[in-house]
Amino acid sequence: MSWLTRVRQRLPFLPKRETPDNLWHKCRGCGQMLFTREFEENLSVCPKCDFHERIGPEARFAQIFDDGWVRLPSPAVSEDPLKFRDSKRYSDRMKAARASTREQDAFVNAVGEIDHQTIVVGVQNFAFMGGSMGQAVGSAFIAGARAAIERSAPYVVFTAAGGARMQEGILSLMQMPRTTVAIAELREARLPYIVVLTDPTTGGVTASYAMLGDIQISEPNALIGFAGQRVIESTIREKLPQGFQRAEYLLAHGMLDMVVDRRQLRDTLGRVIGLLMPQQQHA
């Protein structure tokens, strides 16, 4: 026992100093301890190494829209259609995800303005069961696309997913063609569909709506791919380049149009939308 501990025991009137649990944030990129407030003011980007932390829909809407925004209701879908159970019931996993994120599912739409231009924004929430794509995600995506068509506005989608939701089986895979049809409806209406890929975007989401944008943007160092590196290497029996599934590699090989720091993303989207929708600026 140290002398300081013995002194504190003899002086019970000295209060124990307590530090709030959320005062500090440890960067997952460089391991630096950052003041949470400063970290959030920097849009959840590490000021030391520029690591982009994953963020949820509410933070994303606050960063993108001019002032306020209105969330759009998500269509009701059948829950647990297969009565699936592995180590836990699917219904229990859903309850836990809803309690931790305060969201109904992994995809949320909102309508607002960026540089005084009306847009519909869809955000995929990785914190909700890994952003996995099930019926609710597919239906919400389609609802967002049709809301954009109703308003003659661009549809901007932020992707973040581990892939399809295995607990919904073939029903989750059916969301791939469904969302593709919704994108075709946007194109028929001659409205821009812009995708911002964030870390990570993988699996069936990458194989469908994540890579079908008119403009493909990514945040720095985002993991983007279909299968994992080890799975691919064991399949083709070849060693793959380091970082071949990162945003910068995909940009260099023509898979993306640009990689944009989150702190410049709002201005970049405003300029892109202004070029694609010039008639809105004079409405």
MOFEN-V869723 format. One record per run of one state. SS is the DSSP state (a for helix, b for strand, c for the rest). FROM is the first residue (numbers start at 1). TO is the last residue. Records with the same first field share a line. If there is no record, write none. Layout:
BEGIN
SS->FROM-TO + FROM-TO
END
This chain:
BEGIN
c->1-2 + 11-23 + 27-32 + 42-44 + 46-51 + 53-56 + 65-68 + 73-84 + 86-88 + 102-106 + 115-116 + 125-128 + 132-132 + 134-134 + 152-153 + 162-163 + 165-165 + 189-192 + 202-202 + 207-208 + 212-214 + 219-222 + 225-228 + 237-245 + 253-257 + 260-261 + 277-277 + 282-283
a->3-10 + 36-41 + 57-64 + 90-101 + 129-131 + 135-151 + 166-188 + 203-206 + 209-211 + 229-236 + 247-252 + 262-276 + 278-281
b->24-26 + 33-35 + 45-45 + 52-52 + 69-72 + 85-85 + 89-89 + 107-114 + 117-124 + 133-133 + 154-161 + 164-164 + 193-201 + 215-218 + 223-224 + 246-246 + 258-259
END
